[in-house]
């Protein structure tokens, strides 16, 4: 992938808005000193973030995006329930 495009990254995100949020979060991490997950280091941080998303190396850590068999559903439900009870308080 010589040039990273939004379409490449969009294939890995749920929608455009999720892509924007994820890109901003990862870019901020890179600006604060996180190590890039790609080999190309001569790019600006935002390009590196988009490249990492396009390669599938960066994802949301949210139950909706983590539908994998190795995740304990009871743990996810307990987190969601505790978050719901905090909102009611």
Secondary structure in CASP SS format (residue, H / E / C, confidence):
PFRMAT SS
TARGET T0000
AUTHOR 0000-0000-0000
METHOD secondary structure of the structure
MODEL  1
X C 1.00
X C 1.00
X C 1.00
X C 1.00
X C 1.00
X H 1.00
X H 1.00
X H 1.00
X H 1.00
X H 1.00
X C 1.00
X C 1.00
X C 1.00
X C 1.00
X C 1.00
X H 1.00
X H 1.00
X H 1.00
X H 1.00
X H 1.00
X H 1.00
X H 1.00
X H 1.00
X H 1.00
X H 1.00
X H 1.00
X H 1.00
X H 1.00
X H 1.00
X H 1.00
X H 1.00
X C 1.00
X C 1.00
X C 1.00
X C 1.00
X C 1.00
X C 1.00
X C 1.00
X C 1.00
X C 1.00
X C 1.00
X C 1.00
X C 1.00
X C 1.00
X H 1.00
X H 1.00
X H 1.00
X H 1.00
X H 1.00
X H 1.00
X H 1.00
X H 1.00
X H 1.00
X H 1.00
X C 1.00
X C 1.00
X C 1.00
X C 1.00
X C 1.00
X C 1.00
X C 1.00
X C 1.00
X C 1.00
X C 1.00
X C 1.00
X C 1.00
X C 1.00
X C 1.00
X C 1.00
X C 1.00
X C 1.00
X C 1.00
X H 1.00
X H 1.00
X H 1.00
X H 1.00
X H 1.00
X H 1.00
X H 1.00
X H 1.00
X H 1.00
X H 1.00
X H 1.00
X H 1.00
X H 1.00
X H 1.00
X H 1.00
X H 1.00
X C 1.00
END
